[in-house]
Amino acid sequence: MTWDGENPGGFRRCFLLGGAALGVDDALCRAAAWPVGFGEARMRLTTVLARPFVRGGVVPWPVAVLAGMLGLLLLLTSGRYGYHGDELYFLSAGRHLDWSYVDQPPLTPLLARLMDTLFPGSVVALRVPAVACAVAGVLFAAVTAKELGGSLRAQVLTAAAVAGAPGVAAGGHVLTTSVVDTFLWIVCTWLLVRWGRRRDDRLLLWLGLVTAVALQVKYLIVFFWVVAGAAIIVAGPRGLLRRKTFWLGACIAAVTSAPALWWQARHGWPQLEMGEALVAQADPGGGGVVGYLVEVVVPLGVLGVLLLGGGLCRAFRSPELRFLGCTFAGLLLVFWFTFGHGYYMTGMYAGLVAIGAVGSDHVSGRWLPWVAWPAGVLSIAMLVMALPIRPVESLAGEDPDQNAMNFESVGWPQLADTVATVHGADAGATIVAHDYWVASALARYGPERGLPTAYSPHRGYWYFGMPSEDATTVVYVGGSEAQLRRYFTDVRHAGVVDNGLGIENSAQGTTIWLCRGPRQPWSALWPELRYL
């Protein structure tokens, strides 16, 4: 069995790192990482992932086993297919570290740079932080149910719902800003619930620190706090806003964000422009209110939807938890009117699912297991379908919008092969990619094919550099002939990208052009080519 499609020998090393990331002591990691039979390896990994939480009495062993099995599933599938386009971009951004980027803060590129430095070329190792966030998200969701006084059944229901939620758990398959951001929202919710029950102001300081980290991943946490603050003013607990430690935590979050804000101000606040570009993106749910609500519901899975509904009802009836229900409703409206993407709500799910699961403790009747078990099985089936379990060839002829994560993890080496063939006919040409994913793929696979540095005017890649002024011949990957003729005197068709699998994704069918004679110096041309 090949554990890592990019680096078959890297499984043991990233196994060790995965254990360390989840808080497992080194001796246990090393014991679990030796080559053994699949069944024995599965049991060892489950024990390794579960033991620190069971040992500390934080969560019961069934919850820890559920989280451990999710981690196992994600690790076993992490080497399938290849890098996702976003991961390739984070690798490129990590080689151009800065205080911020046009499309996100710096933490995810930094994580990509760290993992690729420790384990060069290993797609499995790159995804270990994502796996750790997904597994830890399940554990913190269950701990939230425990904090609310939930029984063992409520904690297991919560863990099962979150572990089986395609948008939460399957996000751990690839290293993106979303999986890290979702985990941090779950931790923030747990800290708020814990403070509400214990009034321990030290928790508010931790809340500020977690928010500070979240601001280095995505800026969506700002929307959370604006809406949550309004909900707390309206529904309570208003005493939270009078605590000095709360505002001290807020100051920590603001100060740690200062370098990123300075970068944004120095470059004309491109993040705001990026927000407009995200609004203009096609909605995978189909558009409109229905498409938006589909994007809200589908990532939860069947069991998650049932518990979320119960959690919302219970939250609105509880004076102690009403602010969470109001926050969910407020964010649902805010994200609809701002970005129009329902999956931005993912970070809010775990807390409300926990509330719903705890509410089930007060439901009598034998019908509950007959609903929960089938719903859980359907959720797990949805999760498995979202992961790259099937042979890659089976994706041919299917709609890429149904599972963009898998479709956009295919064909990048073939793209580099095609560009190398075109470039071989004019070895002195400069390479420019119209799309930042394509440029990132060429940065990863180009050097081993003898290709020079690729440039791109797209999104954050525009800031990574431009062609030299003496570049007169360009292999331009993507774009249209009509557009390119505005910038070059001679534009010729040179090739078409074909992944050879019949899989339709964003790179498939991309046209490659050979362009000569730029109409302006690159210093003037590059700003005109820039787009988001």
DAVEN-V533698 format. One record per residue. N is the residue number from 1. RES is the residue in one small letter. SS is DSSP state (2 for helix, 1 for strand, 0 for the rest). PHI is phi in whole degrees, 0 to 359 (NA if undefined). Layout:
n/res/ss/phi
N/RES/SS/PHI
N/RES/SS/PHI
This chain:
n/res/ss/phi
1/m/0/NA
2/t/0/263
3/w/0/280
4/d/0/226
5/g/0/299
6/e/0/267
7/n/0/212
8/p/2/304
9/g/2/274
10/g/2/268
11/f/2/297
12/r/2/297
13/r/2/293
14/c/2/285
15/f/2/302
16/l/2/298
17/l/2/293
18/g/2/299
19/g/2/296
20/a/2/297
21/a/2/296
22/l/0/264
23/g/0/86
24/v/0/270
25/d/0/293
26/d/2/298
27/a/2/297
28/l/2/295
29/c/2/301
30/r/2/293
31/a/2/294
32/a/2/283
33/a/2/270
34/w/0/292
35/p/0/300
36/v/0/219
37/g/0/296
38/f/2/300
39/g/2/298
40/e/2/294
41/a/2/298
42/r/2/298
43/m/2/293
44/r/2/296
45/l/2/296
46/t/2/301
47/t/2/296
48/v/2/298
49/l/2/292
50/a/2/274
51/r/2/303
52/p/2/297
53/f/2/278
54/v/2/293
55/r/2/300
56/g/0/277
57/g/0/71
58/v/0/285
59/v/0/227
60/p/0/290
61/w/2/298
62/p/2/298
63/v/2/293
64/a/2/297
65/v/2/292
66/l/2/301
67/a/2/296
68/g/2/295
69/m/2/292
70/l/2/298
71/g/2/300
72/l/2/298
73/l/2/300
74/l/2/293
75/l/2/293
76/l/2/291
77/t/2/260
78/s/0/291
79/g/0/267
80/r/0/283
81/y/0/66
82/g/0/168
83/y/0/296
84/h/0/280
85/g/2/303
86/d/2/296
87/e/2/296
88/l/2/298
89/y/2/293
90/f/2/296
91/l/2/297
92/s/2/293
93/a/2/297
94/g/2/294
95/r/0/277
96/h/0/233
97/l/0/301
98/d/0/210
99/w/0/290
100/s/1/198
101/y/0/223
102/v/0/294
103/d/0/245
104/q/0/188
105/p/1/293
106/p/0/270
107/l/2/293
108/t/2/295
109/p/2/301
110/l/2/295
111/l/2/298
112/a/2/297
113/r/2/297
114/l/2/298
115/m/2/294
116/d/2/286
117/t/2/287
118/l/2/288
119/f/0/227
120/p/0/303
121/g/0/76
122/s/0/263
123/v/2/289
124/v/2/296
125/a/2/298
126/l/2/302
127/r/2/269
128/v/2/303
129/p/2/300
130/a/2/294
131/v/2/300
132/a/2/300
133/c/2/294
134/a/2/296
135/v/2/294
136/a/2/295
137/g/2/298
138/v/2/297
139/l/2/295
140/f/2/292
141/a/2/296
142/a/2/294
143/v/2/295
144/t/2/297
145/a/2/298
146/k/2/297
147/e/2/298
148/l/0/278
149/g/0/89
150/g/0/288
151/s/0/285
152/l/2/302
153/r/2/299
154/a/2/295
155/q/2/293
156/v/2/292
157/l/2/301
158/t/2/298
159/a/2/299
160/a/2/294
161/a/2/294
162/v/2/288
163/a/2/293
164/g/0/262
165/a/0/277
166/p/2/305
167/g/2/287
168/v/2/267
169/a/2/284
170/a/2/294
171/g/2/300
172/g/2/286
173/h/2/283
174/v/0/232
175/l/0/277
176/t/0/226
177/t/2/295
178/s/2/295
179/v/2/292
180/v/2/290
181/d/2/297
182/t/2/300
183/f/2/301
184/l/2/292
185/w/2/297
186/i/2/299
187/v/2/294
188/c/2/300
189/t/2/297
190/w/2/299
191/l/2/297
192/l/2/295
193/v/2/296
194/r/2/295
195/w/2/296
196/g/2/300
197/r/2/267
198/r/2/246
199/r/0/55
200/d/0/269
201/d/0/292
202/r/2/297
203/l/2/296
204/l/2/291
205/l/2/293
206/w/2/298
207/l/2/299
208/g/2/294
209/l/2/292
210/v/2/295
211/t/2/297
212/a/2/300
213/v/2/293
214/a/2/300
215/l/0/290
216/q/0/268
217/v/0/249
218/k/0/208
219/y/0/266
220/l/2/296
221/i/2/298
222/v/2/297
223/f/2/297
224/f/2/303
225/w/2/287
226/v/2/297
227/v/2/288
228/a/2/297
229/g/2/299
230/a/2/295
231/a/2/295
232/i/2/293
233/i/2/297
234/v/2/281
235/a/2/250
236/g/0/86
237/p/0/282
238/r/2/294
239/g/2/299
240/l/2/303
241/l/2/284
242/r/2/262
243/r/0/278
244/k/2/295
245/t/2/294
246/f/2/297
247/w/2/286
248/l/2/295
249/g/2/298
250/a/2/296
251/c/2/295
252/i/2/299
253/a/2/298
254/a/2/292
255/v/2/294
256/t/2/292
257/s/2/272
258/a/2/302
259/p/2/300
260/a/2/293
261/l/2/293
262/w/2/297
263/w/2/298
264/q/2/298
265/a/2/295
266/r/2/293
267/h/0/254
268/g/0/80
269/w/0/54
270/p/2/295
271/q/2/299
272/l/2/294
273/e/2/295
274/m/2/296
275/g/2/301
276/e/2/295
277/a/2/295
278/l/2/293
279/v/2/297
280/a/2/283
281/q/0/294
282/a/0/297
283/d/0/272
284/p/0/301
285/g/0/284
286/g/0/110
287/g/0/89
288/g/2/74
289/v/2/297
290/v/2/297
291/g/2/299
292/y/2/296
293/l/2/292
294/v/2/298
295/e/2/295
296/v/2/285
297/v/2/274
298/v/2/303
299/p/0/298
300/l/0/276
301/g/2/78
302/v/2/294
303/l/2/298
304/g/2/297
305/v/2/296
306/l/2/298
307/l/2/288
308/l/2/297
309/g/2/300
310/g/2/295
311/g/2/294
312/l/2/296
313/c/2/300
314/r/2/291
315/a/2/296
316/f/2/291
317/r/2/275
318/s/0/259
319/p/0/302
320/e/0/286
321/l/0/246
322/r/2/301
323/f/2/296
324/l/2/289
325/g/2/297
326/c/2/295
327/t/2/296
328/f/2/299
329/a/2/297
330/g/2/295
331/l/2/293
332/l/2/301
333/l/2/286
334/v/2/297
335/f/2/291
336/w/2/293
337/f/2/278
338/t/2/259
339/f/0/256
340/g/0/76
341/h/0/246
342/g/2/291
343/y/2/290
344/y/2/294
345/m/2/278
346/t/2/305
347/g/2/295
348/m/2/275
349/y/2/294
350/a/2/302
351/g/2/298
352/l/2/287
353/v/2/299
354/a/2/298
355/i/2/298
356/g/2/296
357/a/2/294
358/v/2/294
359/g/2/299
360/s/2/293
361/d/2/297
362/h/2/261
363/v/0/261
364/s/0/259
365/g/0/124
366/r/0/278
367/w/2/287
368/l/2/301
369/p/2/298
370/w/2/289
371/v/2/265
372/a/2/294
373/w/2/296
374/p/2/299
375/a/2/296
376/g/2/295
377/v/2/296
378/l/2/296
379/s/2/296
380/i/2/296
381/a/2/297
382/m/2/296
383/l/2/296
384/v/2/298
385/m/2/295
386/a/2/283
387/l/0/273
388/p/0/281
389/i/0/277
390/r/0/288
391/p/0/301
392/v/2/300
393/e/2/296
394/s/2/288
395/l/2/283
396/a/0/300
397/g/0/82
398/e/0/267
399/d/0/283
400/p/2/295
401/d/2/291
402/q/2/286
403/n/0/203
404/a/2/298
405/m/2/301
406/n/2/284
407/f/2/296
408/e/0/275
409/s/0/253
410/v/0/234
411/g/0/94
412/w/2/291
413/p/2/298
414/q/2/294
415/l/2/300
416/a/2/297
417/d/2/298
418/t/2/295
419/v/2/297
420/a/2/297
421/t/2/296
422/v/2/294
423/h/2/293
424/g/2/299
425/a/0/282
426/d/0/213
427/a/0/297
428/g/0/270
429/a/0/286
430/t/1/271
431/i/1/254
432/v/1/233
433/a/1/254
434/h/0/292
435/d/0/246
436/y/2/290
437/w/2/295
438/v/2/297
439/a/2/299
440/s/2/293
441/a/2/296
442/l/2/290
443/a/2/293
444/r/2/280
445/y/2/257
446/g/0/292
447/p/2/304
448/e/2/288
449/r/2/253
450/g/0/77
451/l/0/273
452/p/0/282
453/t/0/301
454/a/1/263
455/y/1/243
456/s/1/208
457/p/0/271
458/h/1/263
459/r/2/48
460/g/2/293
461/y/2/293
462/w/2/302
463/y/2/279
464/f/2/277
465/g/0/131
466/m/0/231
467/p/0/300
468/s/0/289
469/e/0/296
470/d/0/270
471/a/0/282
472/t/0/251
473/t/1/240
474/v/1/230
475/v/1/272
476/y/1/256
477/v/1/262
478/g/0/99
479/g/0/78
480/s/0/240
481/e/2/297
482/a/2/299
483/q/2/295
484/l/2/292
485/r/2/292
486/r/0/288
487/y/0/246
488/f/1/228
489/t/1/282
490/d/1/225
491/v/1/229
492/r/1/229
493/h/1/291
494/a/1/237
495/g/1/169
496/v/1/224
497/v/0/285
498/d/0/221
499/n/0/284
500/g/0/74
501/l/0/243
502/g/0/71
503/i/0/264
504/e/0/273
505/n/0/227
506/s/0/294
507/a/0/270
508/q/0/298
509/g/0/81
510/t/0/296
511/t/1/275
512/i/1/250
513/w/1/245
514/l/1/252
515/c/1/246
516/r/1/228
517/g/1/68
518/p/1/302
519/r/0/283
520/q/0/222
521/p/0/299
522/w/2/299
523/s/2/297
524/a/2/266
525/l/2/287
526/w/2/299
527/p/2/297
528/e/2/288
529/l/2/284
530/r/0/300
531/y/1/204
532/l/0/245
